[in-house]
Amino acid sequence: MKQIFAHCIILFLVAFSCEKAAAQTAQGIKSVTEISLDSKDKETTRSFKSYDETGNLIEEKEFDDDGKLKDHVKYEYNSGGQKVKEIHFTADGKPAEITTYEYDIKGNRIAKTETDGSGKVKSRKKYVYEFY
């Protein structure tokens, strides 16, 4: 019985330390480059992802095989780590679409608003929660 208990404790400690190490690794990443290849190992797209110190994705850029920018998105977060803004840019660097997110004091998303680059509202969603 003591051996089973000891093994359970060891398994718990190993699992907990691995989970903690994985979280620390994710938070330590500054950027990731992803290169997509076709069946002949020819590069088809290249994307760059940048992260802040807490591990939040803050910027994505995707380029085609000629190096031309296909997509560019920036993200902003509140102090609780929740995404509050997502900005999609045109190829010449101007905002094309902006999505903002609102949260209640408990951290539940309560609204999502999409606007065009000039700020004109394209769509708005509100979220209502029912709790037990």
N, C-alpha and C positions, 0 to 999 in steps of 0.2 A: 504494500500500500504506500509506503514511504517513497519507493522508487517511482511509482506512478505519479505521485504528487510532485516529486522532484522533476520528472520529465515534463509535466504540465507547466511548471514554473519556467523551466528552461525554454520550452517552445514559446511561451508567452513573451519572455524577454527578447528572444531572437526576432519574433514577429514584430514586436513593438519597435525595436531598434532599427529594423529594416524599413519600416514605415516612416520613422522619423528621418532616416538617412535619405529616403526618396524625396520627402518634402523639402529637406535642406538642399538637395541637388537641384530641384526644380526652381527654388528661390535663388539659387546662385547663377542661373543661366542668364546671360546678358542678351544673347541673340542666337538664332538658329537659321542656317541656310539650308533650304530643301531644294534638291535638284531632281527634276523628273526626267526620266529617260524613256525612249521608245524601245522596241524590241531589239534594235541594233545598237543600243547604248548611245544613241544620239540624244543630246540634251533637247528637251522640248519646252520646259519652263524652269525658271529659277525663282524661288521666293525667299524673302528675308523676313524674319519675325524678330522684333525687339521686345524685351521685357524690362519692367522696372525692378527695383531691389526686392520687392515682395513677391515677384513671380507673375505679376499681371501682364498680359499681352498689351503693349502700348502702340505698336505699329506693325503693319504688314505691307509688303510691297511684292508684287509679282511681275516678272518680266518674261517675254516670249523668247524663243531661241535666238532672235536677232538682238536681244538686249533692250527691246522696246518695252516701256512700262505698260502693263495691262491693267493693273489694279493697285490702288494705294488707299489704305484705311488707317486711321489713327483712333485710339481709344483713350478715354479719360475715366478715372475712378474716383469715388468719394473716399473719405477717411476709413470707411468700413470695408473697402475693397470691392464695392459694387460698381459695375459699369454704369456711368451716368451719361456718357456721350460716345457716339460712334460717327466719325466723319469720313465719308468716301470722297476722294478727290478725282478730278479729271486728269488727263495726261499732262496738261499744262499747269497743274498744281492748284487749281481753284476748287473750292468745295462744290461737289455735285449733289450730295445728299447728306443730311445730318439727322441722326436719330438720337433722341434724348430719352432717358429713363428716370422716373421718379419713384421714390420709395417712402413707405410710412416709417414711423419711429421704431417699428419692430423689424424693419429690413425687408418687408414684402414689397415687391414691385407693384405700384399702383397705377402707373401710366407709362405709355410709350408713344412718343410723337415723332413722326417722320416729316422732315421739311426738305424742300429743294435747296439748292445752293444759295438762293437769295433769302431764304427764311420763310418762304410761303409754305403753309402746312399742307402736306399731301394726305396724311392720315393720322389718326389719333386713336389709341386704344386705352381703355381704363380697365383695371382689374379689381374685382370685388371678391373678397374671401369670406367663406363661412367656416367657422371653427366649432368644434365640439365643446 
